[in-house]
Amino acid sequence: MRLVQDILHLNIDPKFFLQQTVKDLEFIALILEMLTNRLLANTKFLDRKLEADGISDTEWQFSQLLGEFSRNNGSVSPVYFSDIMTHLSKLKAESIKRQKLIEETYINTSQASKESHVSRAELNELLGVM
């Protein structure tokens, strides 16, 4: 994700990296989908809470990256490519869906803890950390 973020700041012609960058974003989304599905499918996963927090945090970072990519004014900006903007919106919606699914599943499996907790993703968002 950091590599994609660095590409956003390059001052180059978009035709060189735009399609590959979108493919990289699709790959990241695919991996996050696989990790989420495996976590949710295996209720006996050791350190389930830690893994759920890690995936949720990574989803948050991915969502932030997609937002930065769609509002980027640099030379790799998709502003001129409406089909890519639509695709980015779809990837972001899927990421939000996975985040909610992890949170709902985690809440349902950890009813023993009645204390209010702030997830790592929420804390990062509050502190403005990416």
N, C-alpha and C positions, 0 to 999 in steps of 0.2 A: 504494500500500500504506500510505503514511503517513496518507492520508485515512481509510482504513478503521480504522487504528489509533486515530486521533483520535476517530472516531465511537464506539469502544468506551468511551471515557471520558466521553461525554456523559451527563448525568443527565436522561433523557427517557423517555417511554413507548416500549417496544420496537416497538409497531405502526407508529410513524412511519418508522423506518429499517431495521428488521430485514430485510424482503424485499429492499429495494434493496441493502443491504450484502451479502447472499448473492449477488445478481446480480453485484455488483462483484467478488466473490471468484471467481465462475465466469468472468467476463471475464478476470481476471488469469490464471487457470489455462489458459484457451483460448490466450491470447497466449504463455504460456510453452511450451505444447504446440507451437504453430506454430514458435516460435524453435528449440526443441530439434529438431524434425523437419527444419527447414531446415539446421541446423548438421550434423546427422548425415548428411543426404543429400548434402551437398556436401563431399567429401573434399579439394577443392582450395581451400577457403575460406582467404583470407589472414587471418593472425592467428588461426588456429583455436584455439590454446591460450588466447589472451586472451579470445576469445568464449566458449569452453567454461567458463573460470573465471567470467566475468561471469554467464552463465546459471545456472551452478551456485550461485553466491553469491545470485542473485536467488531461485532455488528455495529455498535455505536460509531466506532472509528470509520468503518466502511460507509456508513450513512453520512458522516461528516465529509468524507472524501467525495462522495457523489454530489453533495451539496456544493462543495468548493468547485468541483469540476463544472457543474452546470452554471455557476455564476462567475466563472473565471473570465477575465477580460484579456488574458494573455494570447499569445499567438496560437495556442492549441485549444482555443475556445470553441466549443460546439455551438455557440450562439447562431452561427450561420448554417448549421446542419440540424434542421428540425427533426428529422427521423432519429438522429442520435439523442436529441433532447427527450424525445418520447421514450426511447429505450432506457435512458438514464432514470427517468421517472418510474418506469416499471421496475428497474433494479432496486430503486430506493423503497418502493412500496413493498417489494418482496422482503427486503431487509427489515423493515418495520414489522412486517407480519411475523418474521422469525423471532425478532426480539420479544414481541408480545407473547408468542407461543412459549418461549423459554421462561419468561416471567410467570405466565399462568401455570405452567407445569411445575415450576419450582415452588411457587406459592402453595399449590395443591399438595405437594409431597413434603413440605416442611411446616405443617400446621403445628408442630410441637413448640416451635419458637413463636412466642407471642410478642416479642419486642419488635419495635419498628427499626428496620435496617435500610440504609441507603446503599444501593448497588454501586459498583465501581463506575459504571457508565453514567449514572446520575451524578455521582461525585465529580467526575471529570467534566460533565456538562456544567455543573454549578461553578466549578473553579475555572472553566474556560480552557481546560487542558485538552489537547488532541492526542 
